Amino acid sequence: MNSEMEKEFEKSKSKDKQERYEAYHNILNETEHEVDWAYEVWDQLLEDLTHKDNHQRSRAAQYLANLAKSDPEARMLNDFPKLWEVTKDEKFVTARHSLQSIWKVGLAGREQRDMVMEYMEHRFQNCTEEKNYTLIRSDILQNMRQLYDHLEEEDIKQTALDLIENVEDTKYAKKYKAIWK
């Protein structure tokens, strides 16, 4: 990792909110494409998934989701359950930001895609007891849409449409269908 990125990771933990915010965006932008330094920060990010600061948990989850494409050892296949836990964080904003980025793990390869789809499908079917479950469902369908738009695999779309078909509340079924228009 070059010294600029090292500084960005340091700044992402700064007490200064603006500095933290800029570093966050710089790291996300840098990790939009494959990088060769993912493992230099991987273990720390895994540790940060349970950090006492919910912002730190959220950032770690988003960074790891972005870094999944830079994971030639396929560590994400073993580490994904830890990342997924943050999508159920006690702080809903943390959970939601984590969930909204989770689809990026599916871009890392077929196994990762299948794993992410399986987790999201299960959550969609079983989240009705969770607070804000309609938003969770919406985010899951949006994640599937993102994956579909990037990978253009019909089974992703079909899974999403099948999930929507089983939604009993017509108001929400209509909203969910709009994601796929």
Secondary structure as a PSIPRED ss2 file (coil, helix, strand):
# PSIPRED VFORMAT (PSIPRED V4.0)

   1 M C   1.000  0.000  0.000
   2 N C   1.000  0.000  0.000
   3 S H   0.000  1.000  0.000
   4 E H   0.000  1.000  0.000
   5 M H   0.000  1.000  0.000
   6 E H   0.000  1.000  0.000
   7 K H   0.000  1.000  0.000
   8 E H   0.000  1.000  0.000
   9 F H   0.000  1.000  0.000
  10 E H   0.000  1.000  0.000
  11 K H   0.000  1.000  0.000
  12 S C   1.000  0.000  0.000
  13 K C   1.000  0.000  0.000
  14 S C   1.000  0.000  0.000
  15 K C   1.000  0.000  0.000
  16 D C   1.000  0.000  0.000
  17 K H   0.000  1.000  0.000
  18 Q H   0.000  1.000  0.000
  19 E H   0.000  1.000  0.000
  20 R H   0.000  1.000  0.000
  21 Y H   0.000  1.000  0.000
  22 E H   0.000  1.000  0.000
  23 A H   0.000  1.000  0.000
  24 Y H   0.000  1.000  0.000
  25 H H   0.000  1.000  0.000
  26 N H   0.000  1.000  0.000
  27 I H   0.000  1.000  0.000
  28 L H   0.000  1.000  0.000
  29 N H   0.000  1.000  0.000
  30 E H   0.000  1.000  0.000
  31 T C   1.000  0.000  0.000
  32 E C   1.000  0.000  0.000
  33 H C   1.000  0.000  0.000
  34 E C   1.000  0.000  0.000
  35 V C   1.000  0.000  0.000
  36 D C   1.000  0.000  0.000
  37 W C   1.000  0.000  0.000
  38 A H   0.000  1.000  0.000
  39 Y H   0.000  1.000  0.000
  40 E H   0.000  1.000  0.000
  41 V H   0.000  1.000  0.000
  42 W H   0.000  1.000  0.000
  43 D H   0.000  1.000  0.000
  44 Q H   0.000  1.000  0.000
  45 L H   0.000  1.000  0.000
  46 L H   0.000  1.000  0.000
  47 E H   0.000  1.000  0.000
  48 D H   0.000  1.000  0.000
  49 L C   1.000  0.000  0.000
  50 T C   1.000  0.000  0.000
  51 H C   1.000  0.000  0.000
  52 K C   1.000  0.000  0.000
  53 D C   1.000  0.000  0.000
  54 N H   0.000  1.000  0.000
  55 H H   0.000  1.000  0.000
  56 Q H   0.000  1.000  0.000
  57 R H   0.000  1.000  0.000
  58 S H   0.000  1.000  0.000
  59 R H   0.000  1.000  0.000
  60 A H   0.000  1.000  0.000
  61 A H   0.000  1.000  0.000
  62 Q H   0.000  1.000  0.000
  63 Y H   0.000  1.000  0.000
  64 L H   0.000  1.000  0.000
  65 A H   0.000  1.000  0.000
  66 N H   0.000  1.000  0.000
  67 L H   0.000  1.000  0.000
  68 A H   0.000  1.000  0.000
  69 K H   0.000  1.000  0.000
  70 S H   0.000  1.000  0.000
  71 D C   1.000  0.000  0.000
  72 P C   1.000  0.000  0.000
  73 E C   1.000  0.000  0.000
  74 A C   1.000  0.000  0.000
  75 R C   1.000  0.000  0.000
  76 M H   0.000  1.000  0.000
  77 L H   0.000  1.000  0.000
  78 N H   0.000  1.000  0.000
  79 D H   0.000  1.000  0.000
  80 F H   0.000  1.000  0.000
  81 P H   0.000  1.000  0.000
  82 K H   0.000  1.000  0.000
  83 L H   0.000  1.000  0.000
  84 W H   0.000  1.000  0.000
  85 E H   0.000  1.000  0.000
  86 V H   0.000  1.000  0.000
  87 T C   1.000  0.000  0.000
  88 K C   1.000  0.000  0.000
  89 D C   1.000  0.000  0.000
  90 E C   1.000  0.000  0.000
  91 K C   1.000  0.000  0.000
  92 F H   0.000  1.000  0.000
  93 V H   0.000  1.000  0.000
  94 T H   0.000  1.000  0.000
  95 A H   0.000  1.000  0.000
  96 R H   0.000  1.000  0.000
  97 H H   0.000  1.000  0.000
  98 S H   0.000  1.000  0.000
  99 L H   0.000  1.000  0.000
 100 Q H   0.000  1.000  0.000
 101 S H   0.000  1.000  0.000
 102 I H   0.000  1.000  0.000
 103 W H   0.000  1.000  0.000
 104 K H   0.000  1.000  0.000
 105 V H   0.000  1.000  0.000
 106 G H   0.000  1.000  0.000
 107 L H   0.000  1.000  0.000
 108 A H   0.000  1.000  0.000
 109 G C   1.000  0.000  0.000
 110 R H   0.000  1.000  0.000
 111 E H   0.000  1.000  0.000
 112 Q H   0.000  1.000  0.000
 113 R H   0.000  1.000  0.000
 114 D H   0.000  1.000  0.000
 115 M H   0.000  1.000  0.000
 116 V H   0.000  1.000  0.000
 117 M H   0.000  1.000  0.000
 118 E H   0.000  1.000  0.000
 119 Y H   0.000  1.000  0.000
 120 M H   0.000  1.000  0.000
 121 E H   0.000  1.000  0.000
 122 H H   0.000  1.000  0.000
 123 R H   0.000  1.000  0.000
 124 F H   0.000  1.000  0.000
 125 Q H   0.000  1.000  0.000
 126 N H   0.000  1.000  0.000
 127 C C   1.000  0.000  0.000
 128 T C   1.000  0.000  0.000
 129 E C   1.000  0.000  0.000
 130 E C   1.000  0.000  0.000
 131 K C   1.000  0.000  0.000
 132 N C   1.000  0.000  0.000
 133 Y H   0.000  1.000  0.000
 134 T H   0.000  1.000  0.000
 135 L H   0.000  1.000  0.000
 136 I H   0.000  1.000  0.000
 137 R H   0.000  1.000  0.000
 138 S H   0.000  1.000  0.000
 139 D H   0.000  1.000  0.000
 140 I H   0.000  1.000  0.000
 141 L H   0.000  1.000  0.000
 142 Q H   0.000  1.000  0.000
 143 N H   0.000  1.000  0.000
 144 M H   0.000  1.000  0.000
 145 R H   0.000  1.000  0.000
 146 Q H   0.000  1.000  0.000
 147 L H   0.000  1.000  0.000
 148 Y H   0.000  1.000  0.000
 149 D H   0.000  1.000  0.000
 150 H H   0.000  1.000  0.000
 151 L H   0.000  1.000  0.000
 152 E C   1.000  0.000  0.000
 153 E C   1.000  0.000  0.000
 154 E H   0.000  1.000  0.000
 155 D H   0.000  1.000  0.000
 156 I H   0.000  1.000  0.000
 157 K H   0.000  1.000  0.000
 158 Q H   0.000  1.000  0.000
 159 T H   0.000  1.000  0.000
 160 A H   0.000  1.000  0.000
 161 L H   0.000  1.000  0.000
 162 D H   0.000  1.000  0.000
 163 L H   0.000  1.000  0.000
 164 I H   0.000  1.000  0.000
 165 E H   0.000  1.000  0.000
 166 N C   1.000  0.000  0.000
 167 V C   1.000  0.000  0.000
 168 E C   1.000  0.000  0.000
 169 D C   1.000  0.000  0.000
 170 T H   0.000  1.000  0.000
 171 K H   0.000  1.000  0.000
 172 Y H   0.000  1.000  0.000
 173 A H   0.000  1.000  0.000
 174 K H   0.000  1.000  0.000
 175 K H   0.000  1.000  0.000
 176 Y H   0.000  1.000  0.000
 177 K H   0.000  1.000  0.000
 178 A H   0.000  1.000  0.000
 179 I H   0.000  1.000  0.000
 180 W C   1.000  0.000  0.000
 181 K C   1.000  0.000  0.000
